[in-house]
Amino acid sequence: MKFNYKTKPYEHQHEALLRSHDKENYGYFMEMGCGKSKVLIDNIAWLYEQGLIDTSVIVAPKGVYRNWEVSEIPTHLPAHIEHEIYVWNPSPNKGQKEHLLEGIQKREKLRILLINVEGFATAKVRAYMDQFVRRSAFLLAVDESTTIKNPKAKRTKALVEAGKTASFRRILTGSPVTKSPLDLYAQCGFMDKRLLGFDSYYAFQGRYAITRTQRMGSHSFQQIVGYRNLTELSDRLTTFSYRVTKEDALDLPDKVYTIRNVGLTDKQLEHYMMLKNNAIALLDDGELVSAPAVMTQLLRLQQVLCGHLMTDDGELVEFPTKRIDALLETVDEMSGKVIIWSRFRYDIKNIEAKLAKVHGPSSVVSYYGDTTESERLNAITSFQNGEARFFVANPQTAGYGLTLTAATNVIYYANDFNLETRIQSEDRAHRIGQTNKVLYVDLVSKGTVDEHIVKSLRGKIDLSEIGRAH
C-alpha cells in the first residue's frame, strides 16, 4: 500500500496508517511525541483521495484544537489536496461567523472542521455540527480521547450520537487509561460499543473490575477494589487500535520536541497587550506595573502568561490562566515520570498543589530556592527510586548537576531566558543512565513572547545576553 505523504513518516507512523487506513473504527494509542496527529492527517488524505469522505471533523481540548489549524494540517496535509479549515468559535466576530456559515454551504473541496471538546456540552455546537456534516461522508476524530472517558458526561453522550452518522471514527491519545481500565469503555464506545463486546458500562465493569459492597448509613454502593481479565481486554484492544510508546518507536531521535498551545483568558490578554504595547499596565486596583528594560518586560509578559504579576511595590496579583489546565491535560497524555520546570516560585507551588490534589500527595515533589537540603535529597530519592511521578522545580536551582533519569518526559511551564540553563535542565533527564527516549514539551501561548523565547532557545540564542546588551 502506497500513500501520498507530504512529510516522510517514521516506520511506526507508516505502520499505524497501514493498519488503520480503511477501517471504520480505529484508535491511535500513541504516546505524546510519537506523531499520532500526522497519522490521522495522512489517513484523512487517503480517505479523501479514494472518494470515501468529503469532510473531516477533529475534536480536541481547548488547548489543542487550534494547533491543528496553525501547525499540524499545514505541515502534513499534501499540498495537492484542496481544502478549507473551519474553526469553531462560540462567540465569532462578523468575519468568523460568515466563514462558519460558508462551511455549511460550500462543498467543492475537503472541509475540515475543528471543534473544542468542551463545546459539545452545549446545544450550539451540536446544532452547528449537524448542519456542517449533513449529507456528507465524514470522518469524526477525537484527539486526546480521555476527555470523553466519562460515559455520563454531556460531551461524551453528544459525541457518541454524532459518531453514529460518521462514515469513519478515530480516537487519539497517548495514554487511554489514566486512572482505571474502565476509562476505555466510553472512548471505545464512541466508535462502536460492540468493539469491547458490552452493551452497558456496568456489564463492562462487571467483567473487568472487582467490586465490594460498601455501606454508608442506610445506603450501599459497589466500590472498585481491583481489576481482572486485563489480558483479555488488552487482546480486544489490539483488534482495533495501535499502541506505540517512545521506547517502541526505535526510529525516533533520542530527544523529541513538541509544543502544547495554551490559550489566554480575557484578563491575561488585557494585561498582556497593555504591557506589550505600552510597557506599563494599570491593574484593577490601581497598582502600577512598569517594564522599562527589555528583560524586565519579557519577564513580566511571561508572568502574565502564567496568571500572575508582581507589581512595582512587590505585591503579587493573580488572575485566571488556562496554563495549569493545559499542564494537567498534557501529563494525562503521558506515561512514565515527568519533570516540570518553571522559573517562577509561584508556579512551582501552584503546580505542586494541583498535582497533589489530582494524583495524590505522594505523587509529586518540588525543588527550588526555599527547599531545604534534606528536602532536596528526599525529593531526588523519591523521584528517582520512589513513588513520586512528578518533579516540579526551578531550573536555576535544580537544573545543574542532578541526575533525574527516572523521567522520560520534561515539560517547560515557563522557560528561563538563559540558553545554558535550558541545556543543563534538559540534560537532567537525558544523561548517562537514561535508557529511554525523552520527550520535551514547551507550553506556548500563540502570538506571545512564549513563541519568541522557545524559538530563540531552540535556535541556540541566549536571550539573557540580549538583556545585558541593553
N, C-alpha and C positions, 0 to 999 in steps of 0.2 A: 504494500500500500504506500503510495507516494502522496505527500501533502505539499501544498504551495506555501512553504514557510517564508515569512518576511525576515525573521531573526532565527538563526540556527539554534535548534533545541539541544539541550543536553540529552543524553541517552535515556534518562528516566522520564523526561518530558515526552520524548517520542514514543516511549513505551506506553505512557499513560494515554496518549491520544490514540495509539493503535488499538488499545483495549476498549476505548470508550466511544470512538468517533460516530458509530451508527447506533448506539444503544439509546433506548428511550429514557432510561434512568441510569445515572452513574454518580458516584461520589469520588471526588478528588481529595483524599485524605493525605495531603502533602504538607509536611511541616513548613512553617514560615521560612522563606529563603530558598525553597526548592522550586519556585516558579509555577505555581498552580494557575495563576492568572493568565499566563501565556498559553497554557494548555487549553483553558476554556476559550480564549480568543481564537486559537487555531481550530478548535472544534466548531465554533460558530462559523468561521470562514469556510470550512469544509462542507458543513450542512447547507450553507447558503449557496455555494457553488454547485452543489448537487440538486438544488431546487427543492430541498426538503424543508427549509424555513425561509421566511422573508423578514422576520422580526426577532429581536432578542431583548429580553428584559433581565437586567442584572440588579439584584437586590443586595445591599450591603449596609453595614452600620454607618452612621453619620460621619465618623472619622475616616471612612474608607471609600465611600461610593464615588466621590468626586475625583479620587485618584485614578479611577478607570478612565475618566474623560481626559485628564491632563497628562497622563503618563502611559498606562497600560495599553489602551486601544491605539493611540498614535504610534507607539513603539512596535506593537506586534501584529496589528491587522494588516494584511497585504495591501499594498498601495493601489492595486488594480481594482479592489472591491469598493465600489461607490457606496458611501454610507452617510448617515446623518445621526448625530448623537443628541438625544433629548434628556435633559437633566431635570428631575422633579424638583420643584421649589414650592413649598406650601404658601408662600407669600410673594408671588412673582411680580416684577415690575411690568410695565406695558410690553416691552420687547420680549421678555421671557415668556409672558402669557401668550403672546402671538406665536412664538416659536413652539410652545407646547401644543397649541391648537393646530398648528401646521402639521405636527407629528401625527395627529389623528387623521388628517385629510390626505396628505401626500404619501404615496407608497411606491415611488418609482425606484427606490434604492433600498439597501439594507437599513432598517431602522433599529437603533439601539437605545433603549430607554433605561436610564439609571435612576433607581429609587432607594432612599434610605429605609432600612427595615423598620425603623421605629414608626414610619409613616403608615404602615399597614394596620396600625391600631385605629386609624381614622377613616371615616367614610369617604372623605375627599380623595384620598389616594386610590382607594378601591374603585371608586367611580371612574376616575381618570383612566386607570389601567384597563378597566373593562372596555372603555371606548377605544383605547390605543390598540388592543390586541384583537378586537372584533374582526371576524372574517380573515384572520391571519393564521399562518402556520408559524408558531413561535417557540423559542427555547426560553425557559424560565430558570434562572440560576440564582442560588442564594449563597453569597460569599460570607464566610465566617458563620457557617450554619448553626453553630452553637447558640446563636441569638434566637433560634426558634426551637430550642430543646424543651421548652415548657409546653406540653400539649394543651394546657388550659389557657394560654395567653391569646389575646385577641389577634396579635400579628401572626401567630402560628396558625390559628384557625383560618385567617384570611388568606394566607399563602397556600395552605392546603387546598382551599377552594379554587384559588387562581391556578394552581398547578393542574387541576383536573382538566382544564381546557388547553393546556400546553401540549405541543407535539413531543417536546423533549424537556427533561428536567435534570438539573445538575446541582449538587451541593459541594461546597468547597470549605475545607477547614484544615488547620494544621493538627488539631487535636480534637476529634469528635467526642471524646469522653473527657470532660473537665472535672467532674466530681463523682460521677456514677455511670456504670454501663447503661443505666436506664435513660441516660441522655440521648441515646441513639434512637429511641422509639419515634419521637416527633420528627427528628431530622430525616430519617429514612421514610417515615410515613408521609412526609411532604411529597416525596417522589411516588411512592406506592406502598401502602401498608402491607400488601401481600409479600413484599420483599423480605420481611422478617417473619412472616408466617402467622401474624396475630392480628385479629380484628379490633382488639382493645388494648389500651395501656395496661390494664390490670391483669389481663391474660399474659401479656409480655412480662410484667413484673413477677407474676406467679411462677413463670418458668425460670427466670434468671436471678431473682432476689430471694434471700432467706429472710423471713419476717417473724416477728414475735409480737404477740398481743400485749399491749400496754394499757394500763387503766389510769385515768385521772378523774377521781371522784366517781360520778355515775357514768362517765364516758369511757369508751375504749377505742383504740386505734391500732393499726398494724405498723410497727416500727421496723425499718430495714436494718438488719444486723450483719448482713453479709451477702455474698453473691455465689452463684453456682452455674454450671453448664456454660462457662465462658469460652471454652474451646469450641463448642458447638456454635455459639454466637459469632465468634471470630470467623469460623468457616463459612457461615452465611454471608458475612460482610464481603468476603473475597469474591463472591459471585457477581457483585455489582459495584465494587469500589477498588481503588488502588491506593495503597498506603506507602508513603515514602518519607523517611526521616533524613536529616542531613548526613547521618552516618551511612545510610543505604546509598545515597547519591554519590557514588565514588568519583564521578567526573566533576563534581563541584570543586571550586577552589577552596583552600583551607580557611580563608576569610570570605564571608559572604556579607555584602552590604545591602541594606534596603532602607526605605523611608516610609514612615507612617504619617499621613497627613492629619492635622488636627485643626478643626475649625475654631473660630473665635466667638465668644459671647458678645452681645451688643456693648456691654460695659468695657470689655477688653478692647474692642475695636475703637470705641470712642477715645479711650486714653491713649491707645497706640498711635492713632492718627494725630492727636494733639501733640504728642511727644515727637513724632516723626517730622511733622510739618513745621512746628514752632519751637521744638526743643524745650517745651515747657507745657505743663499740664496743671490746670486748676481743678483739684479734686472736689467732690461734692461738699466736703466740709470746709472748703476754703484753703486747705493746705497747699502751698506752692511747691511744685517739683520742677527743678531745673536740670538741664543736661548740657552744660556749656562745652564739655570736652567730648571728643569723638568716642573714647572708650566708655565714658560715663553714660553717654547717650545709648550706645549699644547695650550696655549693662541694664539700663532701666527699661529699654524696649524689650529686652529679654525677660526681665522680671514681669512686665505686663503680660507677656505670653504665658507665663506660669501662674498668673492670677494673683499677684501681689506686687506691692511697690513700696519702697522706703522713701519717705518724704525727706526734705532738707533738715527737718527737725528730728529725724531719727524715728519717726512714727511709722509703724507697719500698717499699710492699708490693704485690705483683702477684697477681692471681687470674684464672681463666678468664673470658672475656667472649665473647658472640656478636656484639658490635658490629662487630668488624673483618670478620667473615664477612658480615654484612649489608651493609657498605660494598662489599666485593668483588662481591657479588651485584648491588648497585644499579648499580655502574659497568658491569657486564656488560650491563645493560639499556639503557645509554645509548650514543648515538653523539655524536661530537664531543668537544671538550675540557672538562675538569672542574676546578673549583676546590673544594677540600675545606678547610673551616675547622674548627679546634679551638682552644680556649683553652689546652689543656694541651700543654706541650713533649713530655711522654712520648708522647702520642698522635701528634703530628706525626712524631716519629722512627719510631714503630712503623708508622704508615700508609705512610710513605715506603719503609721496608724491605719491607713486604708487597707494595706495588705494584711495586717494582723487581724482586722475585722473580717475580711473576706476569707482568708486562708488559714487563720488561726495564729495566735501569738508566737508559737514556736517556729512558724514558717519563715520569719524574717528577722534579720539582724541589721544593724546600722554601724557606720564607721565614719566619723567626721571629727571636726575640731574639739567638740565637747566630750567625745568618747574617752573614758579613762583607759590607762594601759591594760588593766585587767579585762575591761570590757572589750577592748580591741582584740586581745588574744582569744577570748571566748567567742567573739564573733567569727574570727577566721576559722577556729576549730569547728564550730557548729556548722559553718557553711561548707567547709572542705570535707569534713568527716561525719557530720551530724545530720539532723533532720531539717535544718534551715534551708529553704529553697531560694530565698531572695537575700541578696547582699546589697543594701542601699548605702551609697557612700558619696563622699566628696572627692573628686579626682585629685585635688591638690593635697589631700590628706592620705588617701588610700591608693592613689594612682602610681605610686613608686614602690618597688621592692617587694610587694606582696605576691604570693602565689595563690591564685584563685582558679586553678584549673578544673575545679568541680563544675564550673559554669560552661555551658555551651551556647549561651545567649547573653548578649550585652545590649542594654538599652541606654541611650543618651537622652535623658529627660530635659536637661538644659546643659548645653555644651560650654566648656571653658574655651576662651578665645586662643589659648596657648597651644601651638602645634605640638610641642614636646609633651605637654600634659595629655593631649589626646593620644599620641602614640604610646606613651607609657601606660595609660589607662587601658587601651586596647590590649596591650601585651600582658595584663594581669591574668587574662584567661588563655591567651594564645602564647604559650611558652613551653619550655621543656616540662614534660609531664602531661601535656594535653594530647589526648589520643583521638579527639574528635574535631570536626569542623566547627567553627564558631560563627554565629550569626550576629551582626551588628545592626541595630535599628536606631535611626535618628528620628525623634518626634519633631515634626516640622509643620509650622503654620504657613500655608502658601502665601506668597507675596510679602513676606516679612523678613526681618533680619535673620530669622532661622535659616532661610534658604542661603543667604549670603555667608553665614558662618559655616554651614556644612560644606558648601561649595569651596570655600577657602581652605578648610581643613582637609578636605579630600584632595584638593589641588596642592597640598603641602605648603600653604601660605599661612604664616604666623600672624594672626590679627593683632596680637599684643605688640608686635613690632610696629604696626601701623599707629597704634596708640602712642608709643614712645616717640615716633617720628613727629607727632603733633605737639 
